[in-house]
């Protein structure tokens, strides 16, 4: 994974965090940035460099407005929309993620194996 020298202290926990997002829910680039003390653009870079989207569901990260942005996987944004709908995420009439589908994570979530391996 090439994240242009980004600290592994941010990359691994951010990717591992994606596994905690419940079915039918999404999180924003800005919310992840706040959680990991970085910028939304840095989170976008981490998601773009995700070499294992089946293990780390980066399609569950959306813009704060609910717009679908930044999916560089095969099929582009149309595939991101299909994956989200199949996951149970609701959409508005204007085709943005419905506010009820945004997830506000608890203060603490269970740590996964990648987080435990970091110093």
Phi and psi restraints in degrees (range 20) as a CNS / XPLOR table:
assign (resid 1 and name C) (resid 2 and name N)
       (resid 2 and name CA) (resid 2 and name C) 1.0 -102.7 20.0 2
assign (resid 2 and name N) (resid 2 and name CA)
       (resid 2 and name C) (resid 3 and name N) 1.0 110.6 20.0 2
assign (resid 2 and name C) (resid 3 and name N)
       (resid 3 and name CA) (resid 3 and name C) 1.0 -118.3 20.0 2
assign (resid 3 and name N) (resid 3 and name CA)
       (resid 3 and name C) (resid 4 and name N) 1.0 30.5 20.0 2
assign (resid 3 and name C) (resid 4 and name N)
       (resid 4 and name CA) (resid 4 and name C) 1.0 51.5 20.0 2
assign (resid 4 and name N) (resid 4 and name CA)
       (resid 4 and name C) (resid 5 and name N) 1.0 48.2 20.0 2
assign (resid 4 and name C) (resid 5 and name N)
       (resid 5 and name CA) (resid 5 and name C) 1.0 78.7 20.0 2
assign (resid 5 and name N) (resid 5 and name CA)
       (resid 5 and name C) (resid 6 and name N) 1.0 8.6 20.0 2
assign (resid 5 and name C) (resid 6 and name N)
       (resid 6 and name CA) (resid 6 and name C) 1.0 -64.0 20.0 2
assign (resid 6 and name N) (resid 6 and name CA)
       (resid 6 and name C) (resid 7 and name N) 1.0 143.5 20.0 2
assign (resid 6 and name C) (resid 7 and name N)
       (resid 7 and name CA) (resid 7 and name C) 1.0 -60.9 20.0 2
assign (resid 7 and name N) (resid 7 and name CA)
       (resid 7 and name C) (resid 8 and name N) 1.0 131.6 20.0 2
assign (resid 7 and name C) (resid 8 and name N)
       (resid 8 and name CA) (resid 8 and name C) 1.0 -64.4 20.0 2
assign (resid 8 and name N) (resid 8 and name CA)
       (resid 8 and name C) (resid 9 and name N) 1.0 -18.8 20.0 2
assign (resid 8 and name C) (resid 9 and name N)
       (resid 9 and name CA) (resid 9 and name C) 1.0 -67.2 20.0 2
assign (resid 9 and name N) (resid 9 and name CA)
       (resid 9 and name C) (resid 10 and name N) 1.0 -17.8 20.0 2
assign (resid 9 and name C) (resid 10 and name N)
       (resid 10 and name CA) (resid 10 and name C) 1.0 -102.3 20.0 2
assign (resid 10 and name N) (resid 10 and name CA)
       (resid 10 and name C) (resid 11 and name N) 1.0 -43.8 20.0 2
assign (resid 10 and name C) (resid 11 and name N)
       (resid 11 and name CA) (resid 11 and name C) 1.0 -60.0 20.0 2
assign (resid 11 and name N) (resid 11 and name CA)
       (resid 11 and name C) (resid 12 and name N) 1.0 -57.5 20.0 2
assign (resid 11 and name C) (resid 12 and name N)
       (resid 12 and name CA) (resid 12 and name C) 1.0 -62.1 20.0 2
assign (resid 12 and name N) (resid 12 and name CA)
       (resid 12 and name C) (resid 13 and name N) 1.0 -48.3 20.0 2
assign (resid 12 and name C) (resid 13 and name N)
       (resid 13 and name CA) (resid 13 and name C) 1.0 -62.7 20.0 2
assign (resid 13 and name N) (resid 13 and name CA)
       (resid 13 and name C) (resid 14 and name N) 1.0 -36.4 20.0 2
assign (resid 13 and name C) (resid 14 and name N)
       (resid 14 and name CA) (resid 14 and name C) 1.0 -65.1 20.0 2
assign (resid 14 and name N) (resid 14 and name CA)
       (resid 14 and name C) (resid 15 and name N) 1.0 -43.0 20.0 2
assign (resid 14 and name C) (resid 15 and name N)
       (resid 15 and name CA) (resid 15 and name C) 1.0 -66.5 20.0 2
assign (resid 15 and name N) (resid 15 and name CA)
       (resid 15 and name C) (resid 16 and name N) 1.0 -43.9 20.0 2
assign (resid 15 and name C) (resid 16 and name N)
       (resid 16 and name CA) (resid 16 and name C) 1.0 -61.7 20.0 2
assign (resid 16 and name N) (resid 16 and name CA)
       (resid 16 and name C) (resid 17 and name N) 1.0 -36.0 20.0 2
assign (resid 16 and name C) (resid 17 and name N)
       (resid 17 and name CA) (resid 17 and name C) 1.0 -58.1 20.0 2
assign (resid 17 and name N) (resid 17 and name CA)
       (resid 17 and name C) (resid 18 and name N) 1.0 -34.1 20.0 2
assign (resid 17 and name C) (resid 18 and name N)
       (resid 18 and name CA) (resid 18 and name C) 1.0 -57.4 20.0 2
assign (resid 18 and name N) (resid 18 and name CA)
       (resid 18 and name C) (resid 19 and name N) 1.0 -30.8 20.0 2
assign (resid 18 and name C) (resid 19 and name N)
       (resid 19 and name CA) (resid 19 and name C) 1.0 -67.6 20.0 2
assign (resid 19 and name N) (resid 19 and name CA)
       (resid 19 and name C) (resid 20 and name N) 1.0 -21.2 20.0 2
assign (resid 19 and name C) (resid 20 and name N)
       (resid 20 and name CA) (resid 20 and name C) 1.0 -85.5 20.0 2
assign (resid 20 and name N) (resid 20 and name CA)
       (resid 20 and name C) (resid 21 and name N) 1.0 -11.7 20.0 2
assign (resid 20 and name C) (resid 21 and name N)
       (resid 21 and name CA) (resid 21 and name C) 1.0 -68.5 20.0 2
assign (resid 21 and name N) (resid 21 and name CA)
       (resid 21 and name C) (resid 22 and name N) 1.0 121.2 20.0 2
assign (resid 21 and name C) (resid 22 and name N)
       (resid 22 and name CA) (resid 22 and name C) 1.0 -65.6 20.0 2
assign (resid 22 and name N) (resid 22 and name CA)
       (resid 22 and name C) (resid 23 and name N) 1.0 157.7 20.0 2
assign (resid 22 and name C) (resid 23 and name N)
       (resid 23 and name CA) (resid 23 and name C) 1.0 -56.6 20.0 2
assign (resid 23 and name N) (resid 23 and name CA)
       (resid 23 and name C) (resid 24 and name N) 1.0 137.1 20.0 2
assign (resid 23 and name C) (resid 24 and name N)
       (resid 24 and name CA) (resid 24 and name C) 1.0 81.2 20.0 2
assign (resid 24 and name N) (resid 24 and name CA)
       (resid 24 and name C) (resid 25 and name N) 1.0 9.0 20.0 2
assign (resid 24 and name C) (resid 25 and name N)
       (resid 25 and name CA) (resid 25 and name C) 1.0 -126.7 20.0 2
assign (resid 25 and name N) (resid 25 and name CA)
       (resid 25 and name C) (resid 26 and name N) 1.0 156.4 20.0 2
assign (resid 25 and name C) (resid 26 and name N)
       (resid 26 and name CA) (resid 26 and name C) 1.0 -130.7 20.0 2
assign (resid 26 and name N) (resid 26 and name CA)
       (resid 26 and name C) (resid 27 and name N) 1.0 166.8 20.0 2
assign (resid 26 and name C) (resid 27 and name N)
       (resid 27 and name CA) (resid 27 and name C) 1.0 -133.6 20.0 2
assign (resid 27 and name N) (resid 27 and name CA)
       (resid 27 and name C) (resid 28 and name N) 1.0 155.7 20.0 2
assign (resid 27 and name C) (resid 28 and name N)
       (resid 28 and name CA) (resid 28 and name C) 1.0 -95.7 20.0 2
assign (resid 28 and name N) (resid 28 and name CA)
       (resid 28 and name C) (resid 29 and name N) 1.0 159.0 20.0 2
assign (resid 28 and name C) (resid 29 and name N)
       (resid 29 and name CA) (resid 29 and name C) 1.0 -58.0 20.0 2
assign (resid 29 and name N) (resid 29 and name CA)
       (resid 29 and name C) (resid 30 and name N) 1.0 -41.1 20.0 2
assign (resid 29 and name C) (resid 30 and name N)
       (resid 30 and name CA) (resid 30 and name C) 1.0 -65.1 20.0 2
assign (resid 30 and name N) (resid 30 and name CA)
       (resid 30 and name C) (resid 31 and name N) 1.0 -41.0 20.0 2
assign (resid 30 and name C) (resid 31 and name N)
       (resid 31 and name CA) (resid 31 and name C) 1.0 -64.6 20.0 2
assign (resid 31 and name N) (resid 31 and name CA)
       (resid 31 and name C) (resid 32 and name N) 1.0 -41.4 20.0 2
assign (resid 31 and name C) (resid 32 and name N)
       (resid 32 and name CA) (resid 32 and name C) 1.0 -65.5 20.0 2
assign (resid 32 and name N) (resid 32 and name CA)
       (resid 32 and name C) (resid 33 and name N) 1.0 -39.4 20.0 2
assign (resid 32 and name C) (resid 33 and name N)
       (resid 33 and name CA) (resid 33 and name C) 1.0 -61.5 20.0 2
assign (resid 33 and name N) (resid 33 and name CA)
       (resid 33 and name C) (resid 34 and name N) 1.0 -43.3 20.0 2
assign (resid 33 and name C) (resid 34 and name N)
       (resid 34 and name CA) (resid 34 and name C) 1.0 -63.1 20.0 2
assign (resid 34 and name N) (resid 34 and name CA)
       (resid 34 and name C) (resid 35 and name N) 1.0 -43.7 20.0 2
assign (resid 34 and name C) (resid 35 and name N)
       (resid 35 and name CA) (resid 35 and name C) 1.0 -63.2 20.0 2
assign (resid 35 and name N) (resid 35 and name CA)
       (resid 35 and name C) (resid 36 and name N) 1.0 -36.5 20.0 2
assign (resid 35 and name C) (resid 36 and name N)
       (resid 36 and name CA) (resid 36 and name C) 1.0 -108.2 20.0 2
assign (resid 36 and name N) (resid 36 and name CA)
       (resid 36 and name C) (resid 37 and name N) 1.0 16.7 20.0 2
assign (resid 36 and name C) (resid 37 and name N)
       (resid 37 and name CA) (resid 37 and name C) 1.0 51.7 20.0 2
assign (resid 37 and name N) (resid 37 and name CA)
       (resid 37 and name C) (resid 38 and name N) 1.0 52.6 20.0 2
assign (resid 37 and name C) (resid 38 and name N)
       (resid 38 and name CA) (resid 38 and name C) 1.0 -144.2 20.0 2
assign (resid 38 and name N) (resid 38 and name CA)
       (resid 38 and name C) (resid 39 and name N) 1.0 -166.3 20.0 2
assign (resid 38 and name C) (resid 39 and name N)
       (resid 39 and name CA) (resid 39 and name C) 1.0 -103.4 20.0 2
assign (resid 39 and name N) (resid 39 and name CA)
       (resid 39 and name C) (resid 40 and name N) 1.0 157.2 20.0 2
assign (resid 39 and name C) (resid 40 and name N)
       (resid 40 and name CA) (resid 40 and name C) 1.0 -57.6 20.0 2
assign (resid 40 and name N) (resid 40 and name CA)
       (resid 40 and name C) (resid 41 and name N) 1.0 -35.5 20.0 2
assign (resid 40 and name C) (resid 41 and name N)
       (resid 41 and name CA) (resid 41 and name C) 1.0 -63.8 20.0 2
assign (resid 41 and name N) (resid 41 and name CA)
       (resid 41 and name C) (resid 42 and name N) 1.0 -39.5 20.0 2
assign (resid 41 and name C) (resid 42 and name N)
       (resid 42 and name CA) (resid 42 and name C) 1.0 -64.0 20.0 2
assign (resid 42 and name N) (resid 42 and name CA)
       (resid 42 and name C) (resid 43 and name N) 1.0 -40.3 20.0 2
assign (resid 42 and name C) (resid 43 and name N)
       (resid 43 and name CA) (resid 43 and name C) 1.0 -62.4 20.0 2
assign (resid 43 and name N) (resid 43 and name CA)
       (resid 43 and name C) (resid 44 and name N) 1.0 -41.9 20.0 2
assign (resid 43 and name C) (resid 44 and name N)
       (resid 44 and name CA) (resid 44 and name C) 1.0 -59.2 20.0 2
assign (resid 44 and name N) (resid 44 and name CA)
       (resid 44 and name C) (resid 45 and name N) 1.0 -39.8 20.0 2
assign (resid 44 and name C) (resid 45 and name N)
       (resid 45 and name CA) (resid 45 and name C) 1.0 -65.0 20.0 2
assign (resid 45 and name N) (resid 45 and name CA)
       (resid 45 and name C) (resid 46 and name N) 1.0 -39.9 20.0 2
assign (resid 45 and name C) (resid 46 and name N)
       (resid 46 and name CA) (resid 46 and name C) 1.0 -64.1 20.0 2
assign (resid 46 and name N) (resid 46 and name CA)
       (resid 46 and name C) (resid 47 and name N) 1.0 -44.8 20.0 2
assign (resid 46 and name C) (resid 47 and name N)
       (resid 47 and name CA) (resid 47 and name C) 1.0 -64.5 20.0 2
assign (resid 47 and name N) (resid 47 and name CA)
       (resid 47 and name C) (resid 48 and name N) 1.0 -42.0 20.0 2
assign (resid 47 and name C) (resid 48 and name N)
       (resid 48 and name CA) (resid 48 and name C) 1.0 -63.0 20.0 2
assign (resid 48 and name N) (resid 48 and name CA)
       (resid 48 and name C) (resid 49 and name N) 1.0 -33.8 20.0 2
assign (resid 48 and name C) (resid 49 and name N)
       (resid 49 and name CA) (resid 49 and name C) 1.0 -87.0 20.0 2
assign (resid 49 and name N) (resid 49 and name CA)
       (resid 49 and name C) (resid 50 and name N) 1.0 -0.5 20.0 2
assign (resid 49 and name C) (resid 50 and name N)
       (resid 50 and name CA) (resid 50 and name C) 1.0 -61.6 20.0 2
assign (resid 50 and name N) (resid 50 and name CA)
       (resid 50 and name C) (resid 51 and name N) 1.0 110.0 20.0 2
assign (resid 50 and name C) (resid 51 and name N)
       (resid 51 and name CA) (resid 51 and name C) 1.0 -84.5 20.0 2
assign (resid 51 and name N) (resid 51 and name CA)
       (resid 51 and name C) (resid 52 and name N) 1.0 -6.6 20.0 2
assign (resid 51 and name C) (resid 52 and name N)
       (resid 52 and name CA) (resid 52 and name C) 1.0 -132.9 20.0 2
assign (resid 52 and name N) (resid 52 and name CA)
       (resid 52 and name C) (resid 53 and name N) 1.0 66.7 20.0 2
assign (resid 52 and name C) (resid 53 and name N)
       (resid 53 and name CA) (resid 53 and name C) 1.0 -64.4 20.0 2
assign (resid 53 and name N) (resid 53 and name CA)
       (resid 53 and name C) (resid 54 and name N) 1.0 -21.9 20.0 2
assign (resid 53 and name C) (resid 54 and name N)
       (resid 54 and name CA) (resid 54 and name C) 1.0 -71.0 20.0 2
assign (resid 54 and name N) (resid 54 and name CA)
       (resid 54 and name C) (resid 55 and name N) 1.0 -33.3 20.0 2
assign (resid 54 and name C) (resid 55 and name N)
       (resid 55 and name CA) (resid 55 and name C) 1.0 -85.2 20.0 2
assign (resid 55 and name N) (resid 55 and name CA)
       (resid 55 and name C) (resid 56 and name N) 1.0 -35.5 20.0 2
assign (resid 55 and name C) (resid 56 and name N)
       (resid 56 and name CA) (resid 56 and name C) 1.0 -123.0 20.0 2
assign (resid 56 and name N) (resid 56 and name CA)
       (resid 56 and name C) (resid 57 and name N) 1.0 95.4 20.0 2
assign (resid 56 and name C) (resid 57 and name N)
       (resid 57 and name CA) (resid 57 and name C) 1.0 -72.0 20.0 2
assign (resid 57 and name N) (resid 57 and name CA)
       (resid 57 and name C) (resid 58 and name N) 1.0 78.5 20.0 2
assign (resid 57 and name C) (resid 58 and name N)
       (resid 58 and name CA) (resid 58 and name C) 1.0 -66.5 20.0 2
assign (resid 58 and name N) (resid 58 and name CA)
       (resid 58 and name C) (resid 59 and name N) 1.0 -16.9 20.0 2
assign (resid 58 and name C) (resid 59 and name N)
       (resid 59 and name CA) (resid 59 and name C) 1.0 -65.3 20.0 2
assign (resid 59 and name N) (resid 59 and name CA)
       (resid 59 and name C) (resid 60 and name N) 1.0 -13.9 20.0 2
assign (resid 59 and name C) (resid 60 and name N)
       (resid 60 and name CA) (resid 60 and name C) 1.0 -84.3 20.0 2
assign (resid 60 and name N) (resid 60 and name CA)
       (resid 60 and name C) (resid 61 and name N) 1.0 7.8 20.0 2
assign (resid 60 and name C) (resid 61 and name N)
       (resid 61 and name CA) (resid 61 and name C) 1.0 -106.6 20.0 2
assign (resid 61 and name N) (resid 61 and name CA)
       (resid 61 and name C) (resid 62 and name N) 1.0 126.0 20.0 2
assign (resid 61 and name C) (resid 62 and name N)
       (resid 62 and name CA) (resid 62 and name C) 1.0 -131.9 20.0 2
assign (resid 62 and name N) (resid 62 and name CA)
       (resid 62 and name C) (resid 63 and name N) 1.0 170.1 20.0 2
assign (resid 62 and name C) (resid 63 and name N)
       (resid 63 and name CA) (resid 63 and name C) 1.0 -68.1 20.0 2
assign (resid 63 and name N) (resid 63 and name CA)
       (resid 63 and name C) (resid 64 and name N) 1.0 156.9 20.0 2
assign (resid 63 and name C) (resid 64 and name N)
       (resid 64 and name CA) (resid 64 and name C) 1.0 -59.0 20.0 2
assign (resid 64 and name N) (resid 64 and name CA)
       (resid 64 and name C) (resid 65 and name N) 1.0 -28.2 20.0 2
assign (resid 64 and name C) (resid 65 and name N)
       (resid 65 and name CA) (resid 65 and name C) 1.0 -76.6 20.0 2
assign (resid 65 and name N) (resid 65 and name CA)
       (resid 65 and name C) (resid 66 and name N) 1.0 -10.2 20.0 2
assign (resid 65 and name C) (resid 66 and name N)
       (resid 66 and name CA) (resid 66 and name C) 1.0 92.6 20.0 2
assign (resid 66 and name N) (resid 66 and name CA)
       (resid 66 and name C) (resid 67 and name N) 1.0 -2.7 20.0 2
assign (resid 66 and name C) (resid 67 and name N)
       (resid 67 and name CA) (resid 67 and name C) 1.0 -70.2 20.0 2
assign (resid 67 and name N) (resid 67 and name CA)
       (resid 67 and name C) (resid 68 and name N) 1.0 146.4 20.0 2
assign (resid 67 and name C) (resid 68 and name N)
       (resid 68 and name CA) (resid 68 and name C) 1.0 -85.7 20.0 2
assign (resid 68 and name N) (resid 68 and name CA)
       (resid 68 and name C) (resid 69 and name N) 1.0 118.9 20.0 2
assign (resid 68 and name C) (resid 69 and name N)
       (resid 69 and name CA) (resid 69 and name C) 1.0 -137.4 20.0 2
assign (resid 69 and name N) (resid 69 and name CA)
       (resid 69 and name C) (resid 70 and name N) 1.0 159.5 20.0 2
assign (resid 69 and name C) (resid 70 and name N)
       (resid 70 and name CA) (resid 70 and name C) 1.0 66.6 20.0 2
assign (resid 70 and name N) (resid 70 and name CA)
       (resid 70 and name C) (resid 71 and name N) 1.0 28.4 20.0 2
assign (resid 70 and name C) (resid 71 and name N)
       (resid 71 and name CA) (resid 71 and name C) 1.0 -98.1 20.0 2
assign (resid 71 and name N) (resid 71 and name CA)
       (resid 71 and name C) (resid 72 and name N) 1.0 111.6 20.0 2
assign (resid 71 and name C) (resid 72 and name N)
       (resid 72 and name CA) (resid 72 and name C) 1.0 -99.7 20.0 2
assign (resid 72 and name N) (resid 72 and name CA)
       (resid 72 and name C) (resid 73 and name N) 1.0 4.7 20.0 2
assign (resid 72 and name C) (resid 73 and name N)
       (resid 73 and name CA) (resid 73 and name C) 1.0 -71.7 20.0 2
assign (resid 73 and name N) (resid 73 and name CA)
       (resid 73 and name C) (resid 74 and name N) 1.0 170.2 20.0 2
assign (resid 73 and name C) (resid 74 and name N)
       (resid 74 and name CA) (resid 74 and name C) 1.0 -56.3 20.0 2
assign (resid 74 and name N) (resid 74 and name CA)
       (resid 74 and name C) (resid 75 and name N) 1.0 135.4 20.0 2
assign (resid 74 and name C) (resid 75 and name N)
       (resid 75 and name CA) (resid 75 and name C) 1.0 91.7 20.0 2
assign (resid 75 and name N) (resid 75 and name CA)
       (resid 75 and name C) (resid 76 and name N) 1.0 -10.6 20.0 2
assign (resid 75 and name C) (resid 76 and name N)
       (resid 76 and name CA) (resid 76 and name C) 1.0 56.8 20.0 2
assign (resid 76 and name N) (resid 76 and name CA)
       (resid 76 and name C) (resid 77 and name N) 1.0 -147.7 20.0 2
assign (resid 76 and name C) (resid 77 and name N)
       (resid 77 and name CA) (resid 77 and name C) 1.0 -65.9 20.0 2
assign (resid 77 and name N) (resid 77 and name CA)
       (resid 77 and name C) (resid 78 and name N) 1.0 -28.9 20.0 2
assign (resid 77 and name C) (resid 78 and name N)
       (resid 78 and name CA) (resid 78 and name C) 1.0 -63.4 20.0 2
assign (resid 78 and name N) (resid 78 and name CA)
       (resid 78 and name C) (resid 79 and name N) 1.0 -40.2 20.0 2
assign (resid 78 and name C) (resid 79 and name N)
       (resid 79 and name CA) (resid 79 and name C) 1.0 -68.8 20.0 2
assign (resid 79 and name N) (resid 79 and name CA)
       (resid 79 and name C) (resid 80 and name N) 1.0 -39.3 20.0 2
assign (resid 79 and name C) (resid 80 and name N)
       (resid 80 and name CA) (resid 80 and name C) 1.0 -58.5 20.0 2
assign (resid 80 and name N) (resid 80 and name CA)
       (resid 80 and name C) (resid 81 and name N) 1.0 -44.6 20.0 2
assign (resid 80 and name C) (resid 81 and name N)
       (resid 81 and name CA) (resid 81 and name C) 1.0 -61.0 20.0 2
assign (resid 81 and name N) (resid 81 and name CA)
       (resid 81 and name C) (resid 82 and name N) 1.0 -45.6 20.0 2
assign (resid 81 and name C) (resid 82 and name N)
       (resid 82 and name CA) (resid 82 and name C) 1.0 -61.6 20.0 2
assign (resid 82 and name N) (resid 82 and name CA)
       (resid 82 and name C) (resid 83 and name N) 1.0 -43.2 20.0 2
assign (resid 82 and name C) (resid 83 and name N)
       (resid 83 and name CA) (resid 83 and name C) 1.0 -62.3 20.0 2
assign (resid 83 and name N) (resid 83 and name CA)
       (resid 83 and name C) (resid 84 and name N) 1.0 -43.3 20.0 2
assign (resid 83 and name C) (resid 84 and name N)
       (resid 84 and name CA) (resid 84 and name C) 1.0 -64.7 20.0 2
assign (resid 84 and name N) (resid 84 and name CA)
       (resid 84 and name C) (resid 85 and name N) 1.0 -44.3 20.0 2
assign (resid 84 and name C) (resid 85 and name N)
       (resid 85 and name CA) (resid 85 and name C) 1.0 -62.8 20.0 2
assign (resid 85 and name N) (resid 85 and name CA)
       (resid 85 and name C) (resid 86 and name N) 1.0 -41.8 20.0 2
assign (resid 85 and name C) (resid 86 and name N)
       (resid 86 and name CA) (resid 86 and name C) 1.0 -64.2 20.0 2
assign (resid 86 and name N) (resid 86 and name CA)
       (resid 86 and name C) (resid 87 and name N) 1.0 -27.1 20.0 2
assign (resid 86 and name C) (resid 87 and name N)
       (resid 87 and name CA) (resid 87 and name C) 1.0 -82.3 20.0 2
assign (resid 87 and name N) (resid 87 and name CA)
       (resid 87 and name C) (resid 88 and name N) 1.0 -9.2 20.0 2
assign (resid 87 and name C) (resid 88 and name N)
       (resid 88 and name CA) (resid 88 and name C) 1.0 98.4 20.0 2
assign (resid 88 and name N) (resid 88 and name CA)
       (resid 88 and name C) (resid 89 and name N) 1.0 9.6 20.0 2
assign (resid 88 and name C) (resid 89 and name N)
       (resid 89 and name CA) (resid 89 and name C) 1.0 -72.5 20.0 2
assign (resid 89 and name N) (resid 89 and name CA)
       (resid 89 and name C) (resid 90 and name N) 1.0 134.6 20.0 2
assign (resid 89 and name C) (resid 90 and name N)
       (resid 90 and name CA) (resid 90 and name C) 1.0 -90.8 20.0 2
assign (resid 90 and name N) (resid 90 and name CA)
       (resid 90 and name C) (resid 91 and name N) 1.0 149.5 20.0 2
assign (resid 90 and name C) (resid 91 and name N)
       (resid 91 and name CA) (resid 91 and name C) 1.0 -122.6 20.0 2
assign (resid 91 and name N) (resid 91 and name CA)
       (resid 91 and name C) (resid 92 and name N) 1.0 154.0 20.0 2
assign (resid 91 and name C) (resid 92 and name N)
       (resid 92 and name CA) (resid 92 and name C) 1.0 -84.4 20.0 2
assign (resid 92 and name N) (resid 92 and name CA)
       (resid 92 and name C) (resid 93 and name N) 1.0 174.1 20.0 2
assign (resid 92 and name C) (resid 93 and name N)
       (resid 93 and name CA) (resid 93 and name C) 1.0 -63.0 20.0 2
assign (resid 93 and name N) (resid 93 and name CA)
       (resid 93 and name C) (resid 94 and name N) 1.0 -26.6 20.0 2
assign (resid 93 and name C) (resid 94 and name N)
       (resid 94 and name CA) (resid 94 and name C) 1.0 -89.1 20.0 2
assign (resid 94 and name N) (resid 94 and name CA)
       (resid 94 and name C) (resid 95 and name N) 1.0 12.5 20.0 2
assign (resid 94 and name C) (resid 95 and name N)
       (resid 95 and name CA) (resid 95 and name C) 1.0 66.3 20.0 2
assign (resid 95 and name N) (resid 95 and name CA)
       (resid 95 and name C) (resid 96 and name N) 1.0 32.0 20.0 2
assign (resid 95 and name C) (resid 96 and name N)
       (resid 96 and name CA) (resid 96 and name C) 1.0 -108.7 20.0 2
assign (resid 96 and name N) (resid 96 and name CA)
       (resid 96 and name C) (resid 97 and name N) 1.0 163.4 20.0 2
assign (resid 96 and name C) (resid 97 and name N)
       (resid 97 and name CA) (resid 97 and name C) 1.0 -64.8 20.0 2
assign (resid 97 and name N) (resid 97 and name CA)
       (resid 97 and name C) (resid 98 and name N) 1.0 132.3 20.0 2
assign (resid 97 and name C) (resid 98 and name N)
       (resid 98 and name CA) (resid 98 and name C) 1.0 -66.1 20.0 2
assign (resid 98 and name N) (resid 98 and name CA)
       (resid 98 and name C) (resid 99 and name N) 1.0 140.0 20.0 2
assign (resid 98 and name C) (resid 99 and name N)
       (resid 99 and name CA) (resid 99 and name C) 1.0 -53.9 20.0 2
assign (resid 99 and name N) (resid 99 and name CA)
       (resid 99 and name C) (resid 100 and name N) 1.0 -29.8 20.0 2
assign (resid 99 and name C) (resid 100 and name N)
       (resid 100 and name CA) (resid 100 and name C) 1.0 -67.2 20.0 2
assign (resid 100 and name N) (resid 100 and name CA)
       (resid 100 and name C) (resid 101 and name N) 1.0 -15.6 20.0 2
assign (resid 100 and name C) (resid 101 and name N)
       (resid 101 and name CA) (resid 101 and name C) 1.0 -90.6 20.0 2
assign (resid 101 and name N) (resid 101 and name CA)
       (resid 101 and name C) (resid 102 and name N) 1.0 -6.7 20.0 2
assign (resid 101 and name C) (resid 102 and name N)
       (resid 102 and name CA) (resid 102 and name C) 1.0 -75.1 20.0 2
assign (resid 102 and name N) (resid 102 and name CA)
       (resid 102 and name C) (resid 103 and name N) 1.0 136.9 20.0 2
assign (resid 102 and name C) (resid 103 and name N)
       (resid 103 and name CA) (resid 103 and name C) 1.0 -105.2 20.0 2
assign (resid 103 and name N) (resid 103 and name CA)
       (resid 103 and name C) (resid 104 and name N) 1.0 131.4 20.0 2
assign (resid 103 and name C) (resid 104 and name N)
       (resid 104 and name CA) (resid 104 and name C) 1.0 -105.4 20.0 2
assign (resid 104 and name N) (resid 104 and name CA)
       (resid 104 and name C) (resid 105 and name N) 1.0 107.2 20.0 2
assign (resid 104 and name C) (resid 105 and name N)
       (resid 105 and name CA) (resid 105 and name C) 1.0 -69.0 20.0 2
assign (resid 105 and name N) (resid 105 and name CA)
       (resid 105 and name C) (resid 106 and name N) 1.0 152.5 20.0 2
assign (resid 105 and name C) (resid 106 and name N)
       (resid 106 and name CA) (resid 106 and name C) 1.0 -66.8 20.0 2
assign (resid 106 and name N) (resid 106 and name CA)
       (resid 106 and name C) (resid 107 and name N) 1.0 165.8 20.0 2
assign (resid 106 and name C) (resid 107 and name N)
       (resid 107 and name CA) (resid 107 and name C) 1.0 -58.0 20.0 2
assign (resid 107 and name N) (resid 107 and name CA)
       (resid 107 and name C) (resid 108 and name N) 1.0 -39.9 20.0 2
assign (resid 107 and name C) (resid 108 and name N)
       (resid 108 and name CA) (resid 108 and name C) 1.0 -124.1 20.0 2
assign (resid 108 and name N) (resid 108 and name CA)
       (resid 108 and name C) (resid 109 and name N) 1.0 137.1 20.0 2
assign (resid 108 and name C) (resid 109 and name N)
       (resid 109 and name CA) (resid 109 and name C) 1.0 -124.3 20.0 2
assign (resid 109 and name N) (resid 109 and name CA)
       (resid 109 and name C) (resid 110 and name N) 1.0 158.9 20.0 2
assign (resid 109 and name C) (resid 110 and name N)
       (resid 110 and name CA) (resid 110 and name C) 1.0 -60.7 20.0 2
assign (resid 110 and name N) (resid 110 and name CA)
       (resid 110 and name C) (resid 111 and name N) 1.0 133.7 20.0 2
assign (resid 110 and name C) (resid 111 and name N)
       (resid 111 and name CA) (resid 111 and name C) 1.0 -78.8 20.0 2
assign (resid 111 and name N) (resid 111 and name CA)
       (resid 111 and name C) (resid 112 and name N) 1.0 139.6 20.0 2
assign (resid 111 and name C) (resid 112 and name N)
       (resid 112 and name CA) (resid 112 and name C) 1.0 -95.0 20.0 2
assign (resid 112 and name N) (resid 112 and name CA)
       (resid 112 and name C) (resid 113 and name N) 1.0 179.0 20.0 2
assign (resid 112 and name C) (resid 113 and name N)
       (resid 113 and name CA) (resid 113 and name C) 1.0 -61.6 20.0 2
assign (resid 113 and name N) (resid 113 and name CA)
       (resid 113 and name C) (resid 114 and name N) 1.0 -33.7 20.0 2
assign (resid 113 and name C) (resid 114 and name N)
       (resid 114 and name CA) (resid 114 and name C) 1.0 -68.1 20.0 2
assign (resid 114 and name N) (resid 114 and name CA)
       (resid 114 and name C) (resid 115 and name N) 1.0 -41.1 20.0 2
assign (resid 114 and name C) (resid 115 and name N)
       (resid 115 and name CA) (resid 115 and name C) 1.0 -64.5 20.0 2
assign (resid 115 and name N) (resid 115 and name CA)
       (resid 115 and name C) (resid 116 and name N) 1.0 -39.0 20.0 2
assign (resid 115 and name C) (resid 116 and name N)
       (resid 116 and name CA) (resid 116 and name C) 1.0 -67.2 20.0 2
assign (resid 116 and name N) (resid 116 and name CA)
       (resid 116 and name C) (resid 117 and name N) 1.0 -24.3 20.0 2
assign (resid 116 and name C) (resid 117 and name N)
       (resid 117 and name CA) (resid 117 and name C) 1.0 -83.1 20.0 2
assign (resid 117 and name N) (resid 117 and name CA)
       (resid 117 and name C) (resid 118 and name N) 1.0 -12.1 20.0 2
assign (resid 117 and name C) (resid 118 and name N)
       (resid 118 and name CA) (resid 118 and name C) 1.0 -78.3 20.0 2
assign (resid 118 and name N) (resid 118 and name CA)
       (resid 118 and name C) (resid 119 and name N) 1.0 147.6 20.0 2
